[in-house]
Amino acid sequence: MKKIIKFFVFGITLISFYFINLAPAKAVCPVCTVAVGAGLGLSRYLGIDDAASGIWFGGLIMALALWSANWLKKKNINIPYGSIISMIVWFILTIIPLKLGGVMGHPNNTILGIDKLLFGIILGIFTFYLGIAADKKIRQSKGRQLIDFQKVILPVAFLLTASVIMFLLTSLNLNI
């Protein structure tokens, strides 16, 4: 099972490096996506709880979905709700191999009756989105970025904060 996880992380990393070589997308920067992928790989390597590492999976899914939607727009392929459809496609492309590989679906590995990894992925998607929204809000209200690499720092900081909180909550063994 660990080989499947390592293979999956390696594959996502390769895909990330492929996108880095393309023209920069305006949705999410390549550095941010690589940082998310690195965080995911590190958390799995260190044996961190699935709920906390799932947050990084979710962030990576969101980054890839936004990249894909932006790429389609650049190719003049206008799909209604392209970002949402891209999100659903990347979500499915992530969940199915995890389920088939036996990484997800253990009955004793749940939070609120939901698989811990799936719970973390969903939380990570929303957390990454909130980081992007915070960056946009700051840029709109201040008319500029406040710090260098703000577009990278905020989504990654949001993911890091959420994963630390989740790690602490799951370490308490609250049996939720």
N, C-alpha and C positions, 0 to 999 in steps of 0.2 A: 504494500500500500504506500509506503514512503517513497518507493521508486516512482509510482504514478504521480505523487505530489511533486517530487523533484522534476520529473519530466514536464508536468504541466507548468510549473514555475519557469523552467528553462524555455519552454515554448512561448509563453507570454513575454518573457524577456527578449527573445529573438524578434517577436512581432513588434515590440516596442522599439528596438533598434532599427527595424525596417522603417518605421514611421519617422524616426528621428532624421533619417536621410532625405525625407521628402521636404518640400517647402513648408515652412512653419505654419501650422494651423493657428487660427486666431481663437479657437474655442478653448483649448487647453494646451499649454506648452509641453514640448517633449521632455524637458527636464523634470517637470512635475510627474509625468507618467512613469519615467524611469525611477524616480524617488518612491512612488507608490509601489512599483514592482519590487524594488529592493526591500522596502519595508515588509512586504508580503513574504518574500523569500526568507528574510531574517526571522520573522515571527514563527514561521513554520519550522525552520531549522532549530530554533531555540525551544520548541515544544510548547509554545504559548497556546492557551486555550483557543478552540475553534471560533468562539464568538468574537474574540479580540482579533484574531488573524483574518476572520471573515470580513471585518471592516475594511481591511486593505484590499481584499478581493473586490468588494463593492466599489471602492475608489477607483480601482483599475478598470472595472467594467464601465463606470461612468466616464472616465477619461477616454477609453476606446470608443465608446458610443458617440461622444461629442466630436472626436476626431473623424469618425466615419461619416457623421452627418455633415460636417464641414467639408470633407473630401467630396461627397456627393454634390454639394452646392457648387464647389469649384468646377466640377465636371458638367455643370448645368443640368444635373439630374434633380429635378424638383419633386420631392416626395412630400405630400402633406404630412405634417407631424413627423418629419424625418428624424429628429432627435429622439422622439419617443419610440419610434419603430426601431431605430438603431439600438436603443437601450434594451428593448425587448429581445432583439436578435442576439446581442452580446450576452445578455442574461441567460438566455436559453443555451447558447454555445458554451457557457461556463457551467451551468447547473447539470446538464445532461452527463458530461464526462465525470463530474464529481459523484453523481448518483450511480452511474454504471460502474465506476471504479471502486465503489464501496466506501468512499470517503464520507459521504452523507447518508443519513437514514438510520443511524443507530438509535434504537428506542430510548436508551439511557443518556443520550447526548443531546438534551433539549433544554430550551429556555422558553417558558410559557407555552409548552407543548409544541414548539417549533424547533427544528434542527438548529443546533448552535451555529453551524457554519452558514446556513441560510439566513438565520436571524442577523448575524454579523454582516453578511453581504448586503442585505436590505438596508441595514443601518448605515453601512459604509457608503452606499449609493446616495442616500439623503445627506449624510455628513459631508461628502465631497461636494455635492451640489450647494450646500450651505456655505462652504468655503469659497466657491466660485461666486456665489451671490454676494457674499461679504466683500470680496474684491471689487466687484462691479459697483456695489453701493458706495464704497469708499471713493472710487474713481469718479462717480457721478457727483457725490456731495462735495468733494474737495477739488474736483477738476483735474486730478492727477493722482499718481500712486504716492503713498507716503514713504515707503521704503523700497530699496532695490529688491527685485525679484518678488515683489508682493504677490504677483499672480501665481507664483510657485509656493511661496511660504504659507499663505493662508489655507489653501486646500490641504496641504500636507500637515499643517499644524492642527487643523480641525480633525483630520484622521488620527493623528497621533494622540490628541486629547481624548477622543472617543475610545480609542483602543486601550489607553491607560485606564480610563474609567471602567471600561468593560472588563479588563483584566483584574482590576481590584474587586469589582463586584463578583466576578466568578471565583476569585480566590477566597472570598468569604464563605463559599459553599452555602448560599442561602436557599438552595433547592427550589429555585423559581422555575 
